[in-house]
């Protein structure tokens, strides 16, 4: 299904000729219609200008063929070894000579089939070229540039007396007969091609015909993948083979299908609008033909002004069946596709494949962003966080330690609305405990999002959405201990605040000392925590009676939510969900206390 949809996408977005692809061409050999070199230099460098400056090697669309260790020339544009028979220091001379011979034969076959004047000019140059002396009989004084590297790609520009010069290898030359020849040659349909091709049913298109032993195009642009590209389908070890089928024949695919899905995936990976990169993972997406595009860049940088506006519009949009017209409903039922990818040396790894309706994507994105909304500890306007920020907050050193499955799980949750894996919550809770109860805005947002996606927090009831301090929370599918966990977290934050008011900054605050134990088994520590609060309140009563009364009142309100009669029936150890609720209660009380400080400061200013 995945490959089929990519192949369909290729028919919509790929306009390159069959078996043409991007290649960095470094050198042009300038010749006239008789194949004679033009100018004072045998070659002209092709330069690509970018933000990093000028670099030799300009990407243009030229004939392509997938090759590994065997000799397979590319039509009209190839490395110096094929085009000129120029050897690198590590090359075997006899192999280089064979590469050049086959390249020359391929050009001759192309001219024989097309009678194209530009190809004839190239053939005449090749017939005049001495690969041993590296000289053209037409211009024996012209030498290869000193900086020429035989591994670089070389092609030709043909100058005509009665027409503009053109690069015959480039797709822009629009030499249809050459393009048709190359398509037929690479599919094994030319009389000169003696290669035996396996026949069978293509798994992508369902048609019977020639199959590809090795896929013609590699996937490029994935982190940790080989720079030359990596295979999407391949079996090059006996352990992967079955019924005597090796390489790509373990999953029989025709040439048009293989070319189509590879070109489509490469186009998505190279796109700025349909691709998101987080760490070593790459996420791409597209929609069914005729459907309205879905912008997932909001998941990467939600605080970008344009993305922020899109999120606000999404949250305001009514997504109920009653309010959607038949036309809109039909549009929303169209399909949305996405892939999560990583690379493992020479292979692409499909982490996940998503096929859902656009309606469900919009609905799940709305829940995704609503689930993150929670008060900030500080005066800041951040409401939402990107996938990388959410994934990174669970790690000490995210660039070094973060697993690729973490951002992938977040991506899938945003698109499909699925709960986040338990190991992410476990990792986050352990990170908070290790850091003595350090719950940043990002961590609080992730905790609340996890509980929302698990159905613990009801986003349809504003009073229970848990965006801010909630004195009487109502949880979905409420378990014994849920409310205790929330108020126990509030209690620890309040006792820590009382200590700071009474003693100022100390080396070992109460929260640092007790957060880890209390977030797991609060019942055993309630008495000790309350005792410490009373000791500090006594100090405040003598020195700061106004603060004492305020803190005493807040403490009594929290304790009223943890009645003694309920304690014997409460679990001795909180579940992971309840530990997350504890953390949110702790965070809410901290945010509430800091907001009170800001409010009082504003009143006095």
Secondary structure as the mmCIF struct_conf table of DSSP 4:
data_model
#
loop_
_struct_conf.conf_type_id
_struct_conf.id
_struct_conf.beg_label_comp_id
_struct_conf.beg_label_asym_id
_struct_conf.beg_label_seq_id
_struct_conf.end_label_comp_id
_struct_conf.end_label_asym_id
_struct_conf.end_label_seq_id
HELX_RH_AL_P HELX_RH_AL_P1 UNK A 2 UNK A 13
BEND BEND1 UNK A 16 UNK A 16
HELX_LH_PP_P HELX_LH_PP_P1 UNK A 17 UNK A 17
TURN_TY1_P TURN_TY1_P1 UNK A 18 UNK A 19
STRN STRN1 UNK A 20 UNK A 32
TURN_TY1_P TURN_TY1_P2 UNK A 33 UNK A 34
BEND BEND2 UNK A 35 UNK A 35
STRN STRN2 UNK A 37 UNK A 37
BEND BEND3 UNK A 39 UNK A 42
STRN STRN3 UNK A 43 UNK A 45
STRN STRN4 UNK A 47 UNK A 50
TURN_TY1_P TURN_TY1_P3 UNK A 51 UNK A 52
STRN STRN5 UNK A 53 UNK A 56
STRN STRN6 UNK A 58 UNK A 63
BEND BEND4 UNK A 68 UNK A 70
HELX_LH_PP_P HELX_LH_PP_P2 UNK A 73 UNK A 74
BEND BEND5 UNK A 75 UNK A 76
STRN STRN7 UNK A 78 UNK A 79
HELX_RH_AL_P HELX_RH_AL_P2 UNK A 80 UNK A 83
TURN_TY1_P TURN_TY1_P4 UNK A 84 UNK A 84
HELX_LH_PP_P HELX_LH_PP_P3 UNK A 86 UNK A 88
TURN_TY1_P TURN_TY1_P5 UNK A 89 UNK A 90
BEND BEND6 UNK A 91 UNK A 91
HELX_RH_AL_P HELX_RH_AL_P3 UNK A 93 UNK A 114
HELX_RH_AL_P HELX_RH_AL_P4 UNK A 117 UNK A 128
STRN STRN8 UNK A 129 UNK A 130
TURN_TY1_P TURN_TY1_P6 UNK A 131 UNK A 134
STRN STRN9 UNK A 135 UNK A 136
TURN_TY1_P TURN_TY1_P7 UNK A 137 UNK A 138
STRN STRN10 UNK A 139 UNK A 139
TURN_TY1_P TURN_TY1_P8 UNK A 140 UNK A 141
TURN_TY1_P TURN_TY1_P9 UNK A 146 UNK A 147
TURN_TY1_P TURN_TY1_P10 UNK A 150 UNK A 151
BEND BEND7 UNK A 152 UNK A 152
STRN STRN11 UNK A 153 UNK A 159
BEND BEND8 UNK A 161 UNK A 163
STRN STRN12 UNK A 166 UNK A 166
TURN_TY1_P TURN_TY1_P11 UNK A 168 UNK A 169
BEND BEND9 UNK A 170 UNK A 170
HELX_RH_3T_P HELX_RH_3T_P1 UNK A 171 UNK A 173
HELX_RH_AL_P HELX_RH_AL_P5 UNK A 176 UNK A 186
TURN_TY1_P TURN_TY1_P12 UNK A 187 UNK A 188
BEND BEND10 UNK A 190 UNK A 190
TURN_TY1_P TURN_TY1_P13 UNK A 191 UNK A 192
STRN STRN13 UNK A 199 UNK A 201
TURN_TY1_P TURN_TY1_P14 UNK A 203 UNK A 205
STRN STRN14 UNK A 208 UNK A 210
BEND BEND11 UNK A 213 UNK A 214
BEND BEND12 UNK A 216 UNK A 216
STRN STRN15 UNK A 219 UNK A 219
TURN_TY1_P TURN_TY1_P15 UNK A 223 UNK A 224
STRN STRN16 UNK A 225 UNK A 225
TURN_TY1_P TURN_TY1_P16 UNK A 227 UNK A 228
STRN STRN17 UNK A 230 UNK A 231
BEND BEND13 UNK A 232 UNK A 233
BEND BEND14 UNK A 237 UNK A 237
HELX_RH_3T_P HELX_RH_3T_P2 UNK A 238 UNK A 240
STRN STRN18 UNK A 242 UNK A 242
TURN_TY1_P TURN_TY1_P17 UNK A 243 UNK A 244
STRN STRN19 UNK A 245 UNK A 245
HELX_RH_3T_P HELX_RH_3T_P3 UNK A 247 UNK A 251
HELX_RH_AL_P HELX_RH_AL_P6 UNK A 255 UNK A 270
BEND BEND15 UNK A 272 UNK A 274
STRN STRN20 UNK A 275 UNK A 278
TURN_TY1_P TURN_TY1_P18 UNK A 279 UNK A 280
STRN STRN21 UNK A 281 UNK A 287
TURN_TY1_P TURN_TY1_P19 UNK A 289 UNK A 290
HELX_LH_PP_P HELX_LH_PP_P4 UNK A 291 UNK A 293
HELX_RH_3T_P HELX_RH_3T_P4 UNK A 297 UNK A 299
TURN_TY1_P TURN_TY1_P20 UNK A 300 UNK A 300
TURN_TY1_P TURN_TY1_P21 UNK A 302 UNK A 303
BEND BEND16 UNK A 304 UNK A 304
HELX_RH_AL_P HELX_RH_AL_P7 UNK A 305 UNK A 316
BEND BEND17 UNK A 317 UNK A 317
HELX_RH_3T_P HELX_RH_3T_P5 UNK A 321 UNK A 323
BEND BEND18 UNK A 324 UNK A 324
HELX_RH_AL_P HELX_RH_AL_P8 UNK A 326 UNK A 332
TURN_TY1_P TURN_TY1_P22 UNK A 333 UNK A 333
BEND BEND19 UNK A 334 UNK A 334
STRN STRN22 UNK A 335 UNK A 344
STRN STRN23 UNK A 345 UNK A 345
TURN_TY1_P TURN_TY1_P23 UNK A 346 UNK A 346
STRN STRN24 UNK A 347 UNK A 357
HELX_RH_AL_P HELX_RH_AL_P9 UNK A 358 UNK A 372
BEND BEND20 UNK A 377 UNK A 379
HELX_RH_AL_P HELX_RH_AL_P10 UNK A 387 UNK A 392
TURN_TY1_P TURN_TY1_P24 UNK A 393 UNK A 394
BEND BEND21 UNK A 396 UNK A 397
HELX_RH_AL_P HELX_RH_AL_P11 UNK A 398 UNK A 401
HELX_RH_AL_P HELX_RH_AL_P12 UNK A 404 UNK A 416
HELX_LH_PP_P HELX_LH_PP_P5 UNK A 418 UNK A 421
HELX_RH_AL_P HELX_RH_AL_P13 UNK A 422 UNK A 434
TURN_TY1_P TURN_TY1_P25 UNK A 435 UNK A 436
BEND BEND22 UNK A 437 UNK A 437
HELX_RH_AL_P HELX_RH_AL_P14 UNK A 441 UNK A 453
TURN_TY1_P TURN_TY1_P26 UNK A 454 UNK A 455
BEND BEND23 UNK A 457 UNK A 457
TURN_TY1_P TURN_TY1_P27 UNK A 459 UNK A 460
BEND BEND24 UNK A 461 UNK A 461
HELX_RH_3T_P HELX_RH_3T_P6 UNK A 462 UNK A 464
BEND BEND25 UNK A 465 UNK A 465
BEND BEND26 UNK A 467 UNK A 468
TURN_TY1_P TURN_TY1_P28 UNK A 471 UNK A 472
TURN_TY1_P TURN_TY1_P29 UNK A 476 UNK A 477
TURN_TY1_P TURN_TY1_P30 UNK A 480 UNK A 481
HELX_RH_AL_P HELX_RH_AL_P15 UNK A 482 UNK A 503
BEND BEND27 UNK A 505 UNK A 505
BEND BEND28 UNK A 507 UNK A 508
HELX_RH_AL_P HELX_RH_AL_P16 UNK A 510 UNK A 518
TURN_TY1_P TURN_TY1_P31 UNK A 519 UNK A 520
HELX_RH_3T_P HELX_RH_3T_P7 UNK A 522 UNK A 524
TURN_TY1_P TURN_TY1_P32 UNK A 525 UNK A 525
HELX_RH_AL_P HELX_RH_AL_P17 UNK A 526 UNK A 543
HELX_RH_AL_P HELX_RH_AL_P18 UNK A 545 UNK A 559
TURN_TY1_P TURN_TY1_P33 UNK A 560 UNK A 561
BEND BEND29 UNK A 562 UNK A 562
HELX_RH_AL_P HELX_RH_AL_P19 UNK A 564 UNK A 567
TURN_TY1_P TURN_TY1_P34 UNK A 568 UNK A 569
BEND BEND30 UNK A 570 UNK A 570
BEND BEND31 UNK A 572 UNK A 573
HELX_RH_AL_P HELX_RH_AL_P20 UNK A 576 UNK A 604
#
